[in-house]
């Protein structure tokens, strides 16, 4: 199920917002948890970084997002 969401956003330039990811789970009719959202964000960052010239760009942005969300 997480892979389905990753495929939706794998061609984006940035990691989608938390709300967009939640909406994607709702759109495909699946339930989700915070754990699944975090894992989805992580996998998206890894996929997007693999296609990006700037090493760890999406990973670093994700770390900042998590820090804002939880700290």
C-alpha positions in Angstrom: 0.0 0.0 0.0 2.8 2.4 0.8 4.4 1.6 -2.6 1.1 2.7 -4.3 1.3 6.1 -2.7 5.0 6.4 -3.5 4.2 5.7 -7.2 1.7 8.5 -7.2 4.3 11.1 -6.2 7.6 9.6 -7.5 7.8 12.1 -10.4 7.2 15.2 -8.2 10.1 17.7 -7.6 9.4 17.9 -3.9 8.0 15.6 -1.2 4.3 16.3 -1.0 2.8 17.9 2.1 1.6 15.8 5.0 -2.0 16.6 4.0 -1.5 15.6 0.4 -0.1 12.2 1.5 -3.1 11.7 3.8 -5.4 12.7 1.0 -3.8 10.1 -1.3 -4.5 7.4 1.2 -8.1 8.5 1.4 -8.4 8.7 -2.4 -7.3 5.1 -2.8 -9.7 4.1 0.0 -7.1 2.9 2.5 -6.7 3.6 6.1 -3.4 4.9 7.4 -1.5 5.6 10.6 1.2 8.1 11.6 3.7 5.3 11.2 2.6 4.6 7.6 2.8 8.3 6.8 6.3 8.6 8.2 7.4 5.5 6.2 5.8 6.9 3.1 7.6 10.2 3.5 10.9 8.4 4.0 10.5 6.2 0.9 9.5 9.3 -1.1 12.6 11.1 0.0 14.8 8.2 -1.0 13.1 7.8 -4.4 13.3 11.5 -5.1 16.9 11.8 -3.9 17.9 8.9 -6.3 16.7 11.1 -9.2 18.2 14.3 -8.0 21.6 15.8 -8.6 21.7 17.3 -5.1 22.7 14.6 -2.7 20.4 14.2 0.3 18.3 17.3 -0.7 14.9 15.6 0.0 16.2 13.7 3.0 17.4 17.0 4.6 14.1 18.7 3.9 12.3 15.7 5.4 14.4 15.9 8.6 13.4 19.6 8.9 9.8 18.7 8.3 9.8 16.1 11.1 11.6 18.5 13.4 8.9 21.1 12.9 6.1 18.5 13.3 7.4 16.9 16.5 9.6 19.4 18.3 
